[in-house]
């Protein structure tokens, strides 16, 4: 028996048809037999236990994720009782949220990960903080979150979810503004308050930086609960940011990680995230000892120097799961009872001008890769971005110039070329009634889309790196209130932490980035509690282009630039496999 797994379907072959029908019918979550079955955790674990000798084709490691989920769900946790029933929640918890609260309130190291996006990680962490404050275990809360999201904690999440029984004082840290009133013990006569300070993760550039010093002083002045929202942003053990945040661990009495996607590359992503909670959980001396224990390795490429390796698989997985399970809570998306996502690809034909430019740039890239004139995947990524910009209707030209001081400078200019991408976008939006979200990787794309839609009489707001904080707030508010038709955003800026976009049932990916986490996060802006129908996703894909390769590698959680760097022929085969991202 061979079992092939993807994110949309699992298929079983080398089994008589009569037996196959019985297998599908007996599954915990059967699908349509003619098309295979749904790859739910229950189905995958059931098959693994029922047919231990089966061969598996599982490039994304979904069976591993399912087994970990199954093991963690079987942990013996305290059940909700009278205390939980009487707790003064600001908003009544859903059943799974109440179960997590009942167990996690007794703990000091907590990983709400993977807790599916939209299931209420922020609410659950604030309920835990309220309980620990009311029981006098903490008096300080520090939240580290992606830029923009850290402000949403203070502006929206805390007022909406923190128990009314908790007096609090909250502020957003800024390098240009001090918050001295919040540091140090309050006078004995003052009413007891929970002091809250939020930071954007990008501010922790080093241990000598302002953010680190401010966080350290604030945390050391009380009994602190430390929350790392989207903890996968700190998974790189070599990054100065990760090292700085890890140093803060010693100044907290309670530590909580929140993530819907703790694993975006492989098990190695877990090491730093559990180190933030406690060194004793995984209990390896370093990332490299962790990697040697739980990963199978091989040289990264032919002739690679000693120690330059890539991960090809995993081992001792059950041991790792047993270690992290007591600290980990998992909530799958189906806990919300939301309808399944649906996907569609819309082809975008190239114009003659695009095709000529694209082939020239592509062929030059392939030649340089094969001649080893491109040194790293990062350099290859720059060239791939040029290909993407061409299929989106832009050509980036670089020229050398001399400024008024006589210094040589490099100037980049963007010029438009003929493209049918906006036409196809318009067709998609015209076939849909109601608001929609349009995701664009490039700033030029966002500006093009907004201008085009406004010229066609539509009301549009945008949200990207150049958008001011005030305009970001207003964009979300106006879209949620139904005052505008379309929300055009960049997934890296608007794809994480925003609530309110679920008034739309359609999200169009005008252009995709290489980052799978940004894609997953952005998808769940419309697939979450409060959605009104079925979330539908449309990818605009230019034929015979890098668009197909990006989607394929996003689906497999692989780096597009590294894949091309190692195998330039992929650029020539870009349209051979069309696997929709799910």
PATIVO-727600 format. One line per 5 residues: number of its first residue (from 1); their letters; for each residue x, y, z of C-alpha. Coordinates in nm, 2 decimals. Each point is the difference from the previous one (the first is absolute). Layout:
<sites>
NUM	A	X,Y,Z; ... $
</sites>
This chain:
<sites>
1	XXXXX	0.00,0.00,0.00; 0.13,0.35,-0.09; -0.15,0.31,0.16; 0.06,0.34,-0.17; -0.07,0.31,0.21 $
6	XXXXX	-0.06,0.36,-0.10; -0.16,0.29,0.18; -0.33,-0.06,-0.19; -0.02,-0.37,-0.04; 0.14,-0.34,0.08 $
11	XXXXX	0.00,-0.28,-0.25; 0.05,-0.38,0.06; 0.13,-0.22,-0.28; 0.10,-0.37,-0.04; -0.32,-0.11,0.18 $
16	XXXXX	-0.30,-0.19,-0.16; -0.29,0.23,-0.07; -0.24,-0.17,0.23; 0.24,0.02,0.29; 0.08,0.36,-0.09 $
21	XXXXX	-0.36,0.10,0.02; -0.02,-0.16,0.35; 0.31,0.18,0.12; -0.14,0.34,-0.11; -0.33,-0.07,0.15 $
26	XXXXX	0.15,-0.10,0.34; 0.21,0.31,0.03; -0.08,0.25,0.28; -0.05,0.28,-0.26; -0.07,-0.16,-0.33 $
31	XXXXX	-0.01,0.19,-0.32; -0.13,-0.07,-0.35; 0.14,-0.35,-0.08; 0.05,0.07,-0.37; 0.23,0.29,0.09 $
36	XXXXX	0.18,-0.14,0.31; -0.06,0.11,0.36; 0.07,0.31,0.20; 0.35,0.02,0.15; -0.13,0.08,0.35 $
41	XXXXX	0.22,-0.08,0.30; -0.26,-0.27,0.11; 0.02,-0.17,-0.34; 0.38,0.01,-0.02; 0.05,-0.15,0.35 $
46	XXXXX	-0.27,-0.26,-0.06; 0.17,-0.12,-0.32; 0.34,0.00,0.16; -0.12,-0.21,0.29; -0.23,-0.23,-0.21 $
51	XXXXX	0.26,-0.07,-0.27; 0.35,0.03,0.16; 0.17,-0.16,-0.30; -0.14,0.24,-0.26; 0.24,0.22,-0.20 $
56	XXXXX	-0.05,0.37,0.03; 0.06,0.28,-0.25; -0.02,0.30,0.22; 0.23,0.28,-0.11; -0.15,0.26,0.24 $
61	XXXXX	0.02,-0.21,0.31; -0.38,0.00,0.06; 0.01,-0.34,0.17; 0.26,0.12,0.24; -0.21,0.31,0.09 $
66	XXXXX	-0.30,-0.22,0.04; 0.17,-0.25,0.23; 0.14,0.29,0.21; -0.35,0.15,0.02; -0.15,-0.33,0.10 $
71	XXXXX	0.25,-0.06,0.27; -0.04,0.35,0.15; -0.37,-0.02,0.00; 0.01,-0.31,0.22; 0.18,0.19,0.28 $
76	XXXXX	-0.16,-0.03,0.34; -0.11,0.35,0.07; -0.22,0.15,0.28; -0.36,0.02,-0.11; -0.20,0.33,0.04 $
81	XXXXX	-0.18,0.01,0.33; -0.18,0.25,0.23; 0.29,0.24,0.00; 0.00,0.03,-0.38; -0.38,0.02,-0.01 $
86	XXXXX	0.01,0.30,0.24; 0.30,0.18,-0.15; -0.08,0.36,-0.11; 0.09,-0.04,-0.38; -0.05,0.32,-0.20 $
91	XXXXX	-0.14,-0.22,-0.28; -0.14,-0.36,0.06; 0.26,-0.25,-0.12; -0.07,-0.27,-0.26; 0.01,-0.35,0.14 $
96	XXXXX	0.36,-0.07,-0.12; 0.11,0.34,0.13; -0.14,-0.09,0.34; 0.18,-0.33,0.01; 0.33,0.16,-0.08 $
101	XXXXX	-0.06,0.27,0.26; -0.07,-0.26,0.27; 0.33,-0.17,-0.07; 0.23,0.28,-0.10; -0.08,0.23,0.30 $
106	XXXXX	0.20,-0.24,0.22; 0.30,0.00,-0.22; 0.30,0.24,-0.04; 0.13,-0.12,-0.34; -0.28,0.00,-0.26 $
111	XXXXX	0.01,-0.05,-0.38; -0.32,0.08,-0.17; 0.14,-0.14,-0.32; -0.11,-0.11,-0.24; -0.33,0.16,0.08 $
116	XXXXX	-0.17,0.07,-0.33; -0.02,0.37,-0.10; -0.34,0.14,0.09; -0.06,-0.23,0.30; 0.07,0.26,0.26 $
121	XXXXX	0.37,-0.03,0.11; 0.00,0.36,0.12; -0.32,-0.04,0.20; 0.12,-0.31,0.16; 0.33,0.15,0.10 $
126	XXXXX	-0.17,0.31,0.15; -0.24,-0.23,0.20; 0.30,-0.18,0.14; 0.17,0.33,0.09; -0.32,0.12,0.17 $
131	XXXXX	-0.02,-0.32,0.21; 0.37,0.03,0.10; -0.04,0.36,0.09; -0.31,-0.05,0.21; 0.17,-0.29,0.18 $
136	XXXXX	0.30,0.24,0.06; 0.25,-0.21,-0.20; 0.09,0.29,-0.24; -0.03,0.38,-0.01; 0.17,0.06,-0.33 $
141	XXXXX	-0.07,-0.11,-0.36; 0.24,0.05,-0.29; -0.11,-0.09,-0.35; 0.24,-0.03,-0.30; -0.18,-0.01,-0.33 $
146	XXXXX	0.05,0.08,-0.37; 0.01,0.37,-0.09; -0.36,0.14,0.00; -0.14,-0.30,0.18; 0.17,0.12,0.32 $
151	XXXXX	-0.21,0.31,-0.02; -0.32,-0.20,-0.06; 0.05,-0.16,0.34; -0.03,0.33,0.18; -0.26,0.16,-0.23 $
156	XXXXX	-0.24,-0.29,-0.05; 0.10,-0.34,0.15; 0.04,0.11,0.37; -0.32,0.21,0.01; -0.20,-0.27,-0.17 $
161	XXXXX	0.13,-0.31,0.18; 0.16,0.08,0.34; -0.23,-0.06,0.29; -0.18,0.30,0.14; 0.11,-0.11,0.34 $
166	XXXXX	0.36,0.09,-0.09; 0.11,0.36,0.04; 0.28,0.07,-0.25; 0.23,0.25,-0.15; 0.12,-0.07,-0.35 $
171	XXXXX	0.24,0.17,-0.24; 0.17,-0.06,-0.33; 0.38,0.03,0.03; 0.17,0.26,-0.22; 0.37,0.08,-0.02 $
176	XXXXX	-0.09,0.37,0.01; -0.23,-0.01,0.29; 0.07,-0.11,0.36; -0.26,-0.16,0.23; 0.15,0.07,0.34 $
181	XXXXX	-0.33,-0.01,0.19; -0.02,-0.37,-0.08; 0.34,-0.10,0.12; 0.05,-0.06,0.37; -0.24,-0.10,0.28 $
186	XXXXX	-0.31,0.21,0.04; -0.07,0.18,0.33; -0.16,-0.23,0.26; -0.31,0.22,0.00; -0.05,-0.03,-0.38 $
191	XXXXX	-0.25,-0.26,-0.13; 0.16,-0.31,-0.12; 0.04,0.00,-0.38; 0.13,-0.24,-0.27; 0.28,0.20,-0.18 $
196	XXXXX	0.01,-0.09,-0.37; 0.26,0.10,-0.26; 0.01,-0.12,-0.36; 0.30,-0.01,-0.24; 0.04,-0.07,-0.36 $
201	XXXXX	0.23,-0.29,-0.06; 0.20,0.18,-0.26; 0.12,0.25,0.27; 0.22,-0.26,0.17; 0.30,0.05,-0.22 $
206	XXXXX	0.25,-0.09,0.27; 0.05,-0.02,0.37; 0.14,0.35,0.00; -0.30,0.15,-0.17; -0.26,0.22,0.16 $
211	XXXXX	-0.28,-0.25,-0.02; 0.19,-0.27,0.18; 0.11,0.23,0.28; -0.36,0.14,0.04; -0.15,-0.35,0.01 $
216	XXXXX	0.26,-0.13,0.24; -0.05,0.29,0.24; -0.38,-0.03,-0.02; 0.00,-0.37,0.05; 0.25,0.01,0.29 $
221	XXXXX	-0.22,0.25,0.18; -0.28,-0.25,0.07; -0.12,-0.36,-0.04; -0.03,-0.02,-0.38; -0.20,-0.21,-0.24 $
226	XXXXX	0.18,0.00,-0.34; -0.20,-0.06,-0.31; 0.17,-0.06,-0.34; -0.27,0.05,-0.26; 0.08,-0.18,-0.33 $
231	XXXXX	0.30,-0.17,0.17; 0.11,-0.14,-0.34; 0.14,0.35,-0.07; 0.28,-0.10,0.24; 0.08,-0.35,-0.12 $
236	XXXXX	0.34,0.10,-0.15; 0.25,-0.09,0.27; 0.28,0.20,-0.16; -0.20,0.33,-0.02; 0.10,0.28,0.24 $
241	XXXXX	-0.37,0.06,0.05; -0.06,-0.36,0.12; 0.30,0.01,0.24; -0.12,0.33,0.15; -0.35,-0.13,0.06 $
246	XXXXX	0.14,-0.32,0.15; 0.19,0.20,0.26; -0.33,0.15,0.12; -0.11,-0.35,0.11; 0.17,0.03,0.34 $
251	XXXXX	-0.21,0.31,0.09; -0.34,-0.17,-0.03; -0.19,-0.24,0.23; -0.24,-0.11,-0.27; 0.07,-0.04,-0.37 $
256	XXXXX	-0.25,-0.05,-0.28; 0.07,-0.06,-0.37; -0.28,0.06,-0.26; 0.01,-0.13,-0.35; -0.22,-0.15,-0.26 $
261	XXXXX	0.30,-0.11,-0.21; 0.28,-0.10,0.24; 0.15,-0.22,-0.28; 0.03,0.16,-0.34; 0.32,-0.18,-0.11 $
266	XXXXX	0.05,-0.31,0.22; 0.04,-0.12,0.36; 0.31,0.21,0.04; -0.23,0.30,0.02; -0.11,-0.12,0.35 $
271	XXXXX	0.33,0.03,0.17; 0.01,0.37,0.08; -0.37,0.02,0.06; 0.02,-0.24,0.29; 0.32,0.15,0.12 $
276	XXXXX	-0.19,0.33,0.06; -0.22,-0.20,0.24; 0.26,-0.20,0.18; 0.34,-0.16,-0.08; -0.11,-0.31,0.19 $
281	XXXXX	-0.29,-0.09,-0.24; 0.21,-0.13,-0.29; 0.32,0.00,0.21; 0.26,0.01,-0.28; 0.32,0.19,0.05 $
286	XXXXX	-0.03,0.19,-0.33; -0.19,0.02,-0.33; 0.26,-0.22,-0.15; -0.04,-0.27,0.25; -0.37,0.02,-0.05 $
291	XXXXX	0.04,-0.03,-0.37; 0.24,-0.29,0.03; -0.25,-0.18,0.23; -0.32,0.05,-0.20; 0.10,0.07,-0.36 $
296	XXXXX	0.17,-0.21,-0.27; 0.26,0.20,-0.19; 0.19,0.00,-0.32; 0.24,0.26,-0.16; -0.19,0.29,-0.13 $
301	XXXXX	0.15,-0.03,-0.35; 0.28,-0.18,-0.17; 0.34,0.11,0.13; -0.16,0.18,0.30; 0.24,0.09,0.28 $
306	XXXXX	-0.02,-0.21,0.32; -0.30,0.09,0.20; -0.19,0.15,-0.29; -0.30,-0.23,0.00; -0.37,-0.02,-0.08 $
311	XXXXX	-0.27,-0.20,0.19; -0.13,-0.29,-0.20; -0.23,-0.16,0.26; -0.07,-0.05,0.37; 0.06,-0.26,0.27 $
316	XXXXX	-0.07,-0.06,0.37; -0.33,0.19,-0.07; -0.20,-0.18,0.26; 0.26,0.10,0.26; -0.03,0.37,-0.10 $
321	XXXXX	-0.38,-0.01,0.01; 0.00,-0.15,0.35; 0.23,0.28,0.12; -0.21,0.29,-0.14; -0.35,-0.15,0.05 $
326	XXXXX	-0.05,0.10,0.37; 0.06,0.36,-0.09; -0.19,0.01,-0.33; -0.36,0.07,-0.09; -0.12,-0.07,-0.35 $
331	XXXXX	-0.33,0.13,-0.16; -0.07,-0.10,-0.35; -0.20,0.22,-0.23; -0.30,-0.24,0.00; -0.05,0.08,0.37 $
336	XXXXX	-0.18,0.31,-0.12; -0.23,-0.19,-0.23; 0.10,0.23,-0.29; -0.07,-0.11,-0.36; 0.30,-0.13,-0.19 $
341	XXXXX	0.20,0.24,-0.22; -0.03,-0.02,-0.37; 0.26,0.09,-0.26; 0.02,0.11,-0.36; 0.27,0.09,-0.25 $
346	XXXXX	-0.07,0.27,-0.26; 0.25,-0.01,-0.30; 0.15,0.33,-0.11; 0.13,-0.01,-0.36; 0.33,0.18,-0.06 $
351	XXXXX	0.00,0.29,-0.25; 0.26,-0.02,-0.28; 0.21,0.26,0.18; -0.01,-0.19,0.33; 0.09,-0.33,-0.17 $
356	XXXXX	0.31,0.15,-0.17; 0.13,0.17,0.32; -0.08,-0.30,0.22; 0.18,-0.25,-0.22; 0.30,0.22,-0.02 $
361	XXXXX	0.03,0.05,0.38; -0.08,-0.36,0.07; 0.26,-0.14,-0.25; 0.26,0.24,0.14; -0.08,-0.12,0.36 $
366	XXXXX	0.03,-0.37,-0.10; 0.33,0.06,-0.18; 0.14,0.18,0.30; -0.12,-0.27,0.25; 0.16,-0.27,-0.21 $
371	XXXXX	0.32,0.19,-0.03; 0.00,0.05,0.38; 0.01,0.38,-0.05; -0.28,0.03,0.27; 0.15,-0.08,0.34 $
376	XXXXX	-0.30,-0.05,0.23; -0.37,-0.06,0.00; -0.05,0.36,0.12; 0.16,0.13,-0.32; -0.22,-0.24,-0.20 $
381	XXXXX	-0.30,0.14,0.18; 0.08,0.35,-0.13; 0.00,-0.13,-0.35; -0.32,-0.20,0.05; -0.17,0.32,0.12 $
386	XXXXX	0.08,0.17,-0.33; -0.18,-0.29,-0.18; -0.30,0.04,0.23; -0.01,0.38,-0.06; 0.00,-0.06,-0.38 $
391	XXXXX	-0.31,-0.22,0.02; -0.17,0.26,0.22; 0.07,0.27,-0.26; 0.31,0.17,0.13; 0.36,0.02,-0.10 $
396	XXXXX	0.26,0.11,0.25; 0.30,0.18,-0.15; 0.32,0.07,0.19; 0.23,0.28,-0.10; 0.32,0.15,0.15 $
401	XXXXX	0.01,0.37,0.06; 0.19,0.27,0.19; -0.16,0.20,0.28; 0.06,0.37,0.07; 0.29,-0.10,0.24 $
406	XXXXX	0.17,-0.18,-0.28; -0.07,-0.35,0.14; -0.10,-0.29,-0.22; -0.35,-0.12,0.08; -0.23,-0.27,-0.14 $
411	XXXXX	-0.35,0.11,-0.11; -0.29,-0.23,-0.07; -0.29,0.10,-0.21; -0.32,-0.19,-0.07; -0.17,0.02,-0.34 $
416	XXXXX	-0.33,-0.15,-0.12; -0.03,-0.26,-0.28; -0.31,-0.14,-0.15; -0.18,-0.25,0.21; -0.34,-0.17,0.02 $
421	XXXXX	0.02,-0.06,0.38; -0.23,0.29,0.10; -0.26,-0.12,-0.26; 0.00,-0.35,0.14; -0.03,0.15,0.36 $
426	XXXXX	-0.30,0.20,-0.12; -0.17,-0.31,-0.15; 0.04,-0.18,0.34; -0.14,0.29,0.20; -0.29,0.06,-0.24 $
431	XXXXX	-0.10,-0.37,0.04; -0.02,0.04,0.37; -0.26,0.20,0.19; 0.11,0.16,0.32; 0.33,0.13,0.15 $
436	XXXXX	0.33,-0.17,-0.08; 0.36,0.01,0.12; 0.28,0.03,-0.26; 0.35,-0.10,0.11; 0.30,0.13,-0.18 $
441	XXXXX	0.37,-0.06,0.06; 0.13,0.32,-0.15; -0.07,0.36,0.09; -0.03,0.08,-0.37; -0.27,-0.27,-0.04 $
446	XXXXX	-0.20,0.15,0.29; 0.01,0.34,-0.15; -0.09,-0.13,-0.34; -0.29,-0.20,0.13; -0.14,0.28,0.22 $
451	XXXXX	0.02,0.26,-0.29; -0.16,-0.25,-0.24; -0.29,-0.08,0.23; -0.06,0.36,0.09; 0.00,0.10,-0.37 $
456	XXXXX	-0.28,-0.26,-0.04; -0.21,0.16,0.27; 0.09,-0.23,0.29; 0.07,0.11,0.36; 0.34,-0.13,0.10 $
461	XXXXX	0.23,0.01,0.31; 0.36,-0.12,0.00; 0.23,-0.13,0.28; 0.37,-0.05,-0.05; 0.34,0.12,0.13 $
466	XXXXX	-0.04,0.37,-0.09; -0.35,0.02,0.15; 0.00,0.21,0.32; -0.13,-0.16,0.32; -0.30,0.23,0.00 $
471	XXXXX	-0.09,-0.09,-0.36; 0.05,-0.37,0.08; -0.26,0.02,0.28; -0.24,0.19,-0.22; 0.04,-0.24,-0.29 $
476	XXXXX	-0.10,-0.30,0.22; -0.28,0.19,0.16; -0.15,0.12,-0.33; 0.03,-0.35,-0.17; -0.16,-0.17,0.30 $
481	XXXXX	-0.28,0.26,0.01; -0.08,-0.05,-0.37; 0.10,0.35,-0.10; 0.24,-0.12,-0.27; -0.01,-0.28,-0.26 $
486	XXXXX	0.35,-0.13,0.00; 0.29,-0.04,0.24; 0.34,0.00,-0.18; 0.29,-0.11,0.22; 0.34,-0.15,0.03 $
491	XXXXX	0.01,-0.34,0.18; 0.32,0.09,0.19; -0.16,0.31,0.14; -0.37,-0.08,0.03; -0.01,-0.38,-0.01 $
496	XXXXX	0.07,-0.05,0.37; -0.22,0.09,0.30; -0.27,0.20,-0.18; -0.36,-0.07,0.09; -0.29,0.14,-0.20 $
501	XXXXX	0.08,-0.12,-0.35; -0.22,-0.30,0.04; -0.29,0.21,-0.13; 0.14,-0.11,-0.34; -0.05,-0.35,-0.15 $
506	XXXXX	0.26,0.05,-0.28; 0.37,0.06,0.01; 0.20,0.05,-0.32; 0.37,-0.05,-0.01; 0.11,0.24,-0.26 $
511	XXXXX	0.37,-0.09,0.06; 0.14,-0.25,0.25; 0.32,0.02,0.21; 0.24,-0.28,0.09; -0.10,-0.01,0.37 $
516	XXXXX	-0.25,-0.28,0.08; -0.08,0.14,0.34; -0.11,0.33,-0.15; -0.22,-0.19,-0.23; -0.17,-0.21,0.27 $
521	XXXXX	-0.04,0.30,0.23; -0.15,0.21,-0.28; -0.25,-0.27,-0.10; -0.13,-0.02,0.35; -0.09,0.37,0.01 $
526	XXXXX	-0.33,-0.10,-0.17; -0.03,-0.36,0.14; -0.07,0.06,0.37; -0.27,0.05,0.26; -0.26,0.24,-0.14 $
531	XXXXX	0.04,-0.10,-0.36; -0.33,0.01,-0.19; 0.03,-0.27,-0.26; 0.27,-0.21,-0.17; 0.35,0.14,-0.04 $
536	XXXXX	0.11,-0.02,-0.36; 0.35,0.07,-0.13; 0.11,0.09,-0.35; 0.36,0.00,-0.12; 0.08,0.20,-0.31 $
541	XXXXX	0.26,-0.21,-0.18; 0.19,0.10,-0.31; 0.04,-0.30,-0.23; 0.35,-0.15,-0.04; 0.14,0.22,0.27 $
546	XXXXX	0.16,0.01,0.34; -0.36,0.04,0.15; -0.05,-0.38,-0.03; 0.33,-0.07,0.17; -0.08,0.23,0.29 $
551	XXXXX	-0.33,-0.16,0.06; 0.15,-0.35,-0.02; 0.27,0.08,0.25; -0.24,0.18,0.24; -0.21,-0.31,0.00 $
556	XXXXX	0.30,-0.22,0.09; 0.13,0.25,0.25; 0.33,0.03,-0.20; 0.20,0.31,-0.08; -0.05,0.10,-0.36 $
561	XXXXX	0.34,0.18,-0.03; 0.19,-0.29,0.15; -0.18,-0.25,-0.23; 0.09,0.20,-0.31; 0.36,0.06,0.13 $
566	XXXXX	0.05,-0.38,0.04; -0.19,-0.09,-0.32; -0.02,0.27,-0.27; -0.20,-0.23,-0.23; -0.30,0.06,0.22 $
571	XXXXX	-0.04,0.34,-0.18; -0.04,-0.18,-0.33; -0.25,-0.24,0.14; -0.21,0.27,0.18; -0.33,-0.11,-0.15 $
576	XXXXX	0.04,-0.37,0.01; -0.16,-0.05,0.34; -0.29,0.22,0.11; -0.06,-0.08,0.36; -0.24,0.26,0.16 $
581	XX	0.12,0.14,0.33; -0.21,-0.13,0.29 $
</sites>
